[in-house]
Amino acid sequence: MLEKVKQFFRRRSAKTEPSVDILPRNRFADLDFERVLKSGARRLVNEEGRYAEDGKITEIEFPEDFAEFEFLVGFKTEEEEQFQQLLADLNSIDNAIQSYLESEMQQPIPQYAKDLGYTQKKWEKTFYFHPWILSFEESPPNLRYVADYVNDEFTVYFAKKHGRWQAYWDAECQKEIAEG
């Protein structure tokens, strides 16, 4: 736990020092997804998202001890095995997204943000996002991120590439999110 706190507060300093990760990494590394999938609150829902005993979509709300943020997933009941494969790759995908956000954070503050009174610290806070809803029942499957400090969110999309799930910035799955 102490290591996570230390990692959270690290900052990049002068150019002479090597770069240090600012945004959290390995948020899914130590999670026992099998346990979470069994212990999470499962509900069947229909295509409209309403709870239904004969629903074809399984919705799981992960338990509070899952992470420091809320996380909800949905997948077609018959595709749970494919969904579990995506969960297995989720840590490396999240790390790649964090790396991208971190590089964007290091860019100079744009003029519009300066005009709104953003300081460097306030600007950096706008890049703190956490995973929120993983929708495997949609085509393509996607993961929505929500901002911690600003009213913002974004979505990444998934497709299989060489037998492994890969994340993309676009719904057409053309702009790949490169892993670390």
C-alpha positions in Angstrom: 0.0 0.0 0.0 2.8 2.4 0.9 4.4 1.8 -2.5 1.2 2.8 -4.2 1.0 6.0 -2.2 4.6 6.8 -3.1 4.1 6.0 -6.7 1.0 8.3 -6.8 3.0 11.3 -5.6 6.1 10.9 -7.7 6.7 13.7 -10.2 8.9 14.1 -13.2 11.6 16.6 -12.3 14.5 18.2 -14.1 15.6 16.7 -17.5 18.7 15.3 -15.8 16.6 12.8 -13.8 15.1 9.7 -15.5 11.4 9.9 -16.1 9.2 8.6 -13.3 5.6 7.4 -13.7 3.2 9.9 -12.4 -0.1 8.2 -13.1 -0.9 4.9 -11.3 0.2 1.7 -13.0 -0.7 -2.0 -12.5 -4.1 -1.2 -11.1 -5.3 -4.7 -12.2 -2.1 -6.6 -11.6 -3.0 -8.3 -8.2 -6.6 -8.8 -8.8 -8.0 -12.3 -8.7 -10.5 -12.0 -11.5 -11.8 -15.5 -11.0 -12.8 -14.6 -7.4 -14.2 -11.3 -8.5 -16.3 -12.9 -11.2 -17.7 -15.3 -8.7 -18.2 -12.9 -5.8 -19.4 -9.8 -7.7 -23.1 -9.0 -7.8 -24.4 -10.7 -10.9 -27.6 -9.6 -12.6 -29.2 -10.7 -15.9 -30.3 -7.8 -18.1 -32.0 -7.5 -21.5 -30.8 -5.5 -24.5 -32.3 -2.4 -23.1 -30.3 -2.7 -19.9 -33.3 -3.6 -17.7 -33.1 -6.4 -15.2 -34.7 -9.5 -16.6 -34.6 -13.2 -15.4 -34.4 -14.3 -19.0 -31.8 -11.6 -20.0 -29.0 -12.6 -22.3 -26.5 -10.1 -20.8 -24.7 -10.6 -17.5 -23.9 -7.5 -15.6 -21.4 -7.6 -12.7 -20.8 -4.9 -10.2 -17.4 -5.6 -8.8 -17.1 -5.6 -5.0 -15.8 -2.6 -3.0 -12.5 -4.3 -2.3 -11.9 -4.6 -6.0 -10.1 -1.2 -6.2 -10.3 2.4 -5.2 -13.0 3.1 -7.9 -16.3 1.7 -8.9 -16.3 -0.8 -11.8 -19.2 -2.3 -13.7 -18.9 -4.9 -16.5 -21.4 -6.4 -18.9 -21.0 -9.3 -21.3 -23.2 -11.6 -23.4 -23.7 -14.6 -21.1 -22.6 -17.1 -23.7 -19.3 -15.2 -24.2 -18.0 -15.3 -20.7 -14.9 -17.2 -21.7 -13.9 -14.5 -24.3 -14.6 -11.8 -21.7 -12.3 -13.5 -19.2 -9.5 -13.4 -21.8 -10.0 -9.7 -22.1 -9.8 -9.3 -18.4 -6.5 -11.2 -18.4 -5.1 -8.5 -20.7 -6.7 -5.5 -18.9 -3.7 -4.6 -16.8 -1.3 -4.2 -19.7 -4.0 -2.3 -21.6 -4.6 0.1 -18.7 -0.9 0.6 -18.3 -0.6 1.6 -22.0 -3.5 4.1 -21.6 -1.9 5.6 -18.4 1.4 5.9 -20.3 -0.3 7.8 -23.1 -2.1 10.1 -20.7 1.1 10.8 -18.9 2.9 11.8 -22.1 0.0 14.2 -22.9 0.2 15.6 -19.4 3.8 16.6 -19.9 2.9 18.7 -22.9 2.8 22.5 -22.3 -0.5 23.8 -21.0 -2.6 24.9 -24.0 -3.6 28.6 -24.1 -7.3 27.9 -23.5 -6.5 26.2 -20.2 -4.2 29.0 -19.2 -7.0 31.5 -20.0 -9.2 29.4 -17.6 -6.7 29.8 -14.8 -5.1 26.3 -14.9 -1.8 25.9 -13.0 0.5 23.1 -13.8 -0.9 21.0 -10.9 -4.5 21.7 -11.9 -3.7 20.8 -15.5 -2.1 17.5 -14.4 -5.1 16.6 -12.4 -7.2 16.7 -15.6 -5.4 13.5 -16.7 -6.5 11.4 -13.8 -9.0 8.9 -15.2 -10.1 5.5 -13.9 -11.8 2.6 -15.6 -15.6 2.7 -15.1 -17.7 0.5 -17.3 -16.5 -2.4 -19.4 -19.1 -3.3 -22.0 -18.3 -6.6 -23.7 -21.9 -7.0 -25.0 -21.4 -4.1 -27.4 -19.7 -4.3 -30.8 -16.9 -3.6 -30.5 -16.4 -4.3 -26.8 -15.3 -1.1 -25.0 -14.1 0.4 -21.8 -15.2 3.8 -20.6 -12.9 5.8 -18.4 -14.2 8.6 -16.2 -12.1 11.6 -14.9 -11.5 11.9 -11.2 -11.2 15.7 -11.1 -13.1 17.1 -14.1 -16.3 16.4 -15.9 -14.8 14.2 -18.7 -14.7 10.7 -20.0 -13.4 8.7 -22.9 -13.8 5.3 -24.4 -11.3 2.7 -25.7 -12.4 -0.2 -28.0 -11.2 -3.8 -28.2 -10.6 -6.2 -31.0 -8.7 -9.5 -31.2 -5.3 -9.2 -33.0 -3.2 -12.4 -33.4 -5.4 -14.2 -30.9 -5.0 -11.5 -28.2 -7.2 -8.6 -27.2 -5.9 -5.2 -28.3 -7.1 -1.7 -27.3 -7.9 1.0 -29.8 -8.8 4.7 -29.6 -11.5 4.5 -32.3 -14.6 2.3 -32.8 -13.2 1.2 -36.2 -10.2 -0.4 -34.3 -7.7 1.3 -36.6 -5.7 3.6 -34.1 -4.0 1.0 -31.8 -3.0 1.9 -28.2 0.6 0.6 -28.0 1.6 -1.2 -24.9 4.4 0.3 -22.8 
